[in-house]
Amino acid sequence: MQEPPDSSFFKREIDPREQFAAEVRDLCWRESFTPEDEEELAAQIGDRDRHLCILGECYEGEGEQREKVKRFLKMPVSPEIAVDTKKERVDERFQKQILLLQALEQDGRMPARKVIASNLDRKQGTPFAIMEVLGGDQLGFVTKEEDVEIWGEKHAQECIRNLGVLNQIDTDSLPPELQEALEREGASSSDYGRLRKDIESTLGKKVKALDSPEGGEEFFHEVLNRRFGIENFKERVVQILDHWEELMKSQDGTRNALFHGDLGGDNLYIHDDDSVEFIDWEFAGMCKNPAISAIIDFGNLRARTWNNKEFREAMDAALTESYTNRGEGELGRAIVSLGILRSHMGLAGFFENYDLGEQRKEREIRRREATEGDLKKVWEVAGLEL
């Protein structure tokens, strides 16, 4: 075989982004997919670190029935450009979310996009999924934080209905490869002892809050002492954790239950009939305490809709009512109480390590006040005082 010329052209390394762009172009050609906005696609190829999502059109059908149909393309970035701490999980998480989406669509009890075409094995080519587009909805995707402010009681009730369906799905009926991926994504708070440890560790983290004395670091529970005008916030948290312990431990190991894992306003789609669709399932998992699965998703969504008090309170009422209607009212109250405690306190602690300039912004002040203010409800729901 002839040796290649001794030239820098043949020696230069191919840029991973350029290679990924070529893969995307080839895929679009093979699947007859035409991006709606080529500049947006180029921008996503240039800066996305997990996956890209783009609207477009596909040719579907044969002969006279062949027509252009609006579709949605989603694909993971190549592992070489992923910034996930576990690069090998980029493809795994993509496979998991598409398999779960297909299972939910087949189950039919909650809104789920139909997958039109897909490849989930990189050995068989570039992974991708082409999904249906349910266009025409006035609200649709949340594109900015302010969109959350117009949601109402009906949307909150629909979210809780979906969470109930998700919590009751028989995980043994799911494909084995999907079950394995969901187990690997299992929450760190997979039983009550671990949930408790996670909450207590948040209180013990060092933060540099806007109102910390002389701008120094202090423990997060000390910040909350000052904010709530008490001397023992940490002990009050221990009190509420003790209050729910027996009930919550009774749920440990009872069955596997699914959770979305990243539920927030930007992962909801609102249809014109006010039904709500959960999207982006890449962090979905399951744990062996169904109440903790509910705590994770309820708490995350509640904390991340900090700018809509009506929606949050409607979620509280809907979840409590749904559990009361099946004779588990006390468990419903525990989920509300601990969901707020876990997610609101975790999010509040995250805010406190923002740059001080960022913390001074009006939006951050409003978010901090709303998030911390709702912590009082943790004790109110339990019939206790903070």
Beta strands, then each sheet from edge to edge (+ up, - down):
strand 1: 33-35
strand 2: 51-60
strand 3: 67-76
strand 4: 115-119
strand 5: 128-132
strand 6: 140-141
strand 7: 206-207
strand 8: 218-219
strand 9: 257-259
strand 10: 268-270
strand 11: 276-278
strand 12: 285-287
sheet 1: 1+ 2- 3+ 5- 4+
sheet 2: 6+ 10- 11+
sheet 3: 7+ 8-
sheet 4: 9+ 12-
end
